[in-house]
Amino acid sequence: MTLSQLITQAYAEDIPKGDLTTDNLGLAACSGDARLVAKEDLVLAGRALFVGCVKHVCPDMVLRWQFDDGDFILDQQTVCWLKGDLLTLLKAERVALNFLGHLSGIATLTRCFAQAVSDTECKILDTRKTTPLLREYEKAAVRAGGGHNHRMNLSDAVLIKENHIRASGGLERAVRAIKRHANNAAIEVECSNLDEVALSVSLGVERILLDNMNNAKIAEARAKIPPFIQVEASGNMRLERVGEVARLGVDFISVGALTHSAPCADFSLLFEWPHKN
């Protein structure tokens, strides 16, 4: 879905037949200023969506940004100045803030995870646990927060998981089938125990995902995997734990919570209404 299509559908949902309140105040156009203000410390993401939303409803609105995506912003700092018809801006406000808050929340949470492993070579990855039709923007928000993207979709990379193994009649059969049919694609295998790790190593896969293992098991598995095979850890990767896991020598930690559980970042759009005589 393109940016324009996404925004059009968002406003079709929010303003299907006009703004019943604003449209019936009986007021003429009201030119003035507004400020987008951070209401907490946060990492900005979703700037293009915010601009697109405002311009969709208020094409003549002028926006002057003080920060870029990926910038860390302090509570009460002004993020953007807006100038134009404030009554029209009222109609654009909620959808624009919903997108900006959601994506900045993802970037802010990702920054916390990235900082927790910053003393290691480990990279924080997202997953496909994204909001339908928002994946492109949510994964961009992960990058803005200092994280990295796992595969974008099922067409992007091979990842053999538990149900693939069961459907194939075993791990070895699944790996050999992929090698026959997937045109030399790199293979990642999700392993839930050390026997699967040893078998994956013997089959020459490119990456092993250690799924829902405790730290002791991760350390034991890591010792069995040669350095030319990448190692990813996933499952129950809380913020307070990822630093410990990273220091066990894994290359990646994937965290579904980055996109499915990030709190919405708090912004306000403050209007400076002209005084009436």
C-alpha positions in Angstrom: 0.0 0.0 0.0 1.4 3.4 -0.9 1.7 6.3 1.5 -1.1 8.2 -0.3 -3.4 5.1 -0.3 -2.9 4.6 3.4 -3.6 8.2 4.3 -6.7 8.3 2.1 -8.1 5.2 3.7 -7.3 6.5 7.2 -9.2 9.7 6.6 -12.1 7.9 4.9 -12.4 6.0 8.2 -12.1 9.2 10.4 -14.0 11.7 8.3 -16.5 9.7 6.1 -19.0 12.5 5.9 -17.2 15.6 7.1 -16.4 16.7 10.7 -19.9 17.1 12.3 -18.5 19.4 15.0 -16.0 21.7 13.2 -18.1 22.0 10.1 -21.1 23.3 12.1 -19.4 25.9 14.2 -20.3 28.5 11.6 -16.8 29.9 11.6 -14.8 31.2 8.7 -11.2 30.1 7.9 -8.9 30.9 10.8 -5.2 31.4 9.9 -2.8 30.9 12.7 0.1 28.9 14.2 0.3 25.5 15.9 3.1 23.6 17.6 3.8 19.8 17.7 5.2 19.2 21.1 6.7 16.1 22.7 5.1 15.2 26.0 7.8 12.8 27.0 11.4 11.9 26.1 11.1 9.9 22.8 12.7 9.0 19.4 11.0 10.5 16.4 9.6 8.3 13.6 6.9 8.7 11.1 7.6 12.3 10.0 6.6 11.6 6.4 3.2 10.1 7.5 2.5 13.1 9.7 3.3 15.5 6.8 1.2 13.4 4.4 -1.8 13.4 6.8 -1.7 17.2 7.3 -1.2 17.9 3.7 -4.1 15.6 2.7 -6.5 17.7 4.7 -4.7 21.0 4.7 -2.7 21.2 1.4 -1.6 24.8 2.1 -0.3 24.2 5.6 3.4 25.1 6.1 5.4 22.8 8.4 8.8 23.7 9.8 10.5 20.7 11.4 13.1 21.0 14.2 14.0 17.3 14.2 14.4 14.3 11.8 13.4 10.7 12.1 15.8 9.0 14.5 16.4 12.1 16.6 16.1 11.9 20.4 13.7 14.5 21.6 13.2 15.7 25.2 9.9 16.2 27.0 8.3 19.6 26.1 10.5 20.3 23.1 8.8 21.7 20.0 9.1 19.1 17.2 7.5 21.1 14.4 5.8 24.5 13.8 2.7 24.6 11.6 1.1 27.6 10.0 -2.2 27.7 8.1 -5.9 27.3 8.6 -6.3 26.0 12.1 -10.0 24.9 11.7 -8.9 22.6 8.8 -6.0 21.4 10.9 -8.4 20.3 13.6 -9.8 17.7 11.1 -6.3 16.3 10.3 -5.0 16.3 13.9 -6.0 12.9 15.3 -5.1 10.7 12.4 -1.7 12.5 12.0 -1.0 12.1 15.8 -2.1 8.5 15.8 0.5 7.6 13.2 3.2 9.7 14.7 2.7 8.4 18.2 2.5 4.8 17.1 5.7 4.9 15.0 7.7 7.0 17.5 6.7 4.6 20.2 8.2 1.8 18.2 11.4 3.8 17.6 11.6 4.8 21.3 11.3 1.2 22.5 13.8 0.0 19.9 16.3 2.6 21.1 16.0 1.1 24.6 16.8 -2.4 23.4 19.6 -1.2 21.1 21.2 0.7 24.0 21.0 -2.4 26.2 23.3 -4.3 23.8 25.5 -1.4 22.7 28.6 -2.8 24.4 28.4 -5.9 22.1 28.4 -6.6 18.4 24.9 -8.0 18.7 22.1 -6.4 16.6 18.5 -6.0 17.6 16.0 -7.3 15.0 12.3 -6.9 14.5 10.0 -9.6 13.4 6.9 -10.0 11.1 4.6 -9.4 14.1 3.5 -6.1 12.6 0.2 -4.3 12.1 -1.3 -5.5 8.8 -0.6 -2.9 6.0 1.7 -0.9 8.3 4.8 -3.2 8.1 6.9 -0.9 5.9 6.4 2.0 8.2 6.8 0.1 11.5 10.0 -1.5 10.2 11.3 2.0 9.2 10.5 3.1 12.8 12.7 0.2 14.1 15.6 1.5 12.0 15.0 5.0 13.3 15.4 3.6 16.8 18.7 1.9 16.0 17.4 -1.6 15.3 17.6 -3.7 12.2 15.1 -5.4 10.0 14.6 -9.2 9.8 12.9 -10.4 6.6 10.3 -8.0 5.3 7.9 -10.8 4.3 7.7 -14.5 3.5 9.1 -13.9 0.0 12.2 -12.3 1.4 14.2 -15.1 3.1 14.0 -18.8 4.1 13.3 -19.5 7.8 12.4 -23.1 8.6 10.3 -23.2 11.7 8.6 -25.9 13.8 5.6 -26.5 11.6 7.7 -26.6 8.4 9.8 -29.3 10.1 6.6 -31.3 11.1 5.1 -30.9 7.6 8.2 -32.2 6.0 8.7 -35.2 8.3 11.8 -33.9 10.0 14.4 -31.2 10.0 16.8 -32.9 7.6 14.1 -33.4 5.0 13.0 -29.8 5.3 16.6 -28.4 4.8 17.4 -30.7 1.9 14.1 -29.8 0.2 14.9 -26.1 0.5 18.3 -26.7 -0.9 16.9 -28.5 -3.9 14.2 -26.0 -4.7 15.1 -22.5 -3.4 17.9 -21.6 -5.8 20.8 -21.5 -3.3 18.8 -19.3 -0.9 20.5 -18.8 2.5 18.7 -21.0 5.1 17.9 -20.1 8.7 16.5 -22.8 11.0 14.6 -22.3 14.2 16.0 -24.7 16.8 14.3 -25.4 20.1 16.9 -27.9 21.5 20.6 -28.8 21.2 19.9 -31.9 19.0 18.4 -29.6 16.4 21.3 -27.2 16.7 23.8 -30.0 16.1 21.8 -31.3 13.1 21.5 -27.8 11.6 25.3 -27.4 11.9 25.9 -30.7 10.1 23.5 -29.7 7.3 25.4 -26.5 6.6 22.7 -23.9 7.2 23.7 -20.2 7.2 21.9 -19.1 10.4 20.5 -20.8 13.4 17.7 -19.3 15.5 17.8 -20.4 19.2 14.1 -20.3 20.1 12.9 -19.9 23.7 16.1 -21.1 25.3 17.3 -19.9 28.7 20.6 -18.3 29.0 22.5 -21.5 30.0 21.1 -23.3 27.0 22.0 -20.4 24.7 25.6 -20.5 25.9 25.8 -24.3 25.4 24.3 -24.0 21.9 26.6 -21.1 21.0 29.6 -23.2 21.9 28.5 -25.9 19.4 28.0 -23.5 16.5 31.0 -22.6 14.4 31.7 -18.9 13.9 30.8 -19.0 10.1 27.2 -19.8 11.0 25.2 -16.8 12.3 23.3 -17.1 15.6 20.0 -15.5 16.4 18.2 -15.7 19.7 14.5 -15.2 20.1 11.7 -15.7 22.6 11.0 -14.0 25.9 13.6 -11.3 25.1 12.7 -8.7 27.7 14.6 -5.4 27.9 16.2 -6.4 31.2 17.5 -9.7 29.7 18.8 -8.8 26.2 22.1 -7.5 27.4 22.9 -10.8 29.1 22.0 -12.7 26.0 24.0 -10.5 23.7 27.1 -11.0 25.9 26.7 -14.8 25.3 28.0 -14.1 21.8 24.9 -14.2 19.6 24.9 -12.1 16.5 21.2 -11.1 16.6 18.3 -10.9 19.0 14.9 -10.7 17.5 12.2 -9.0 19.5 8.5 -9.1 18.5 7.6 -6.6 21.1 9.2 -3.8 19.2 6.3 -3.7 16.8 3.4 -5.5 18.6 3.8 -4.0 22.1 5.5 -0.6 21.9 3.6 2.1 23.9 2.3 5.0 21.9 4.7 8.0 22.2 2.9 11.1 23.6 2.6 14.2 21.4 0.3 17.2 21.6 -0.6 19.6 18.8 -1.0 23.0 20.5 -3.1 25.6 18.6 -2.4 29.3 19.0 -5.9 30.8 18.3 -6.0 34.4 17.2 -7.7 36.6 19.8 -11.2 37.8 18.9 -12.0 41.5 19.4 
